[in-house]
Amino acid sequence: MTSPPYNVGKEYETKTSIENYLREQEEIIKELVRVLDSKGSICWQVGNFISDGEVFPLDVFYYNIFKNHGLKLRNRIIWQFGHGLHSSKRFSGRYETILWFTKTDTYTFNLDSVRVPSKYPSKKYFKGPKKGQYSSNPKGKNPSDIWEVVLNDWEQEIWDIPNVKANHAEKTAHPCQYPIELVERCVLALTKENDWVLDPFAGVGSTVLASLKNNRNAVGIEKVKKYKDIGIQRVKDLKKGILQFRPLEKPIYDHTLSKLSQIPVLP
Ligand SMILES: C[S@@+](CC[C@H](N)C(=O)[O-])C[C@H]1O[C@@H](n2cnc3c(N)ncnc32)[C@H](O)[C@@H]1O
């Protein structure tokens, strides 16, 4: 799981043509595919590359590279967030994507570990052969491929994953961290305990932290010492139980909501 450099001229990258950038990335992807377990997944989190005001959606370019290396796309997840720069010559960008690929058809997928609450968990079928039975899965529902950011995710049935900005609990000196929570969803769904997770562009270690926190093993590769050092400190803080992070949201049930919103007590 990773968020590669986007070639947008951040302090850790030298902006080059999209062709050069993708050629360099393909060399790395080739190796990632080689070491990927047959049940394993690659999650590639990207936004847009902008050149002279023109938008190049990186996932569109990356898709062909992964496909040419034999991987199969399982989801193109939209990670939506509420804040960001305001554009004046186009609509403001408010989402990035995660391309989730697998190597084979027998991949690990633990849906139950990432279900979100159904809107009406107490609703029952009122006719037909299932009459009287609960119509939704009491463990919650599939979170879908849109991971949106709103504060009232319980009511809106969507995942609340803010991007990491100045006032976020996880913010470090890195200019484009992603949230630990975003990675946790992927790690929990796509790996088992004691599996290995690799981030080839580890930054300040968000992937590593999300993995260790959930009893997975992790390897992070990062070329900038300053970010690597912060990442190592964060791992130490995690082990001491003092790492600042936004917890994986287990929505809190509001008892003032309608009767249909109450979680049924199972026999
Ligand atoms: C988008 S950031 C990843 C941030 C990370 N997801 C986090 O939450 O901290 C990309 C990172 O890749 C690193 N990087 C770029 N090229 C690299 C390379 N060839 N090898 C290792 N790291 C590299 C950059 O220094 C940067 O920290």
The ligand as an ORCA input file, in Angstrom:
! r2SCAN-3c Opt
* xyz 0 1
  C       3.237     11.041     -1.193
  S       4.592     10.815     -0.141
  C       4.070      9.474      0.895
  C       3.588      9.917      2.229
  C       3.144      8.775      3.119
  N       1.984      8.098      2.567
  C       2.824      9.239      4.525
  O       1.666      9.185      4.975
  O       3.760      9.719      5.180
  C       5.790     10.042     -1.166
  C       7.121      9.774     -0.459
  O       7.948      9.016     -1.340
  C       9.296      9.387     -1.091
  N      10.067      8.963     -2.275
  C      10.067      9.494     -3.509
  N      10.843      8.799     -4.362
  C      11.334      7.764     -3.645
  C      12.190      6.670     -3.936
  N      12.696      6.513     -5.173
  N      12.475      5.796     -2.966
  C      11.970      5.946     -1.712
  N      11.164      6.979     -1.359
  C      10.861      7.866     -2.305
  C       9.216     10.868     -0.847
  O      10.324     11.355     -0.123
  C       7.899     11.001     -0.073
  O       8.120     11.000      1.322
*
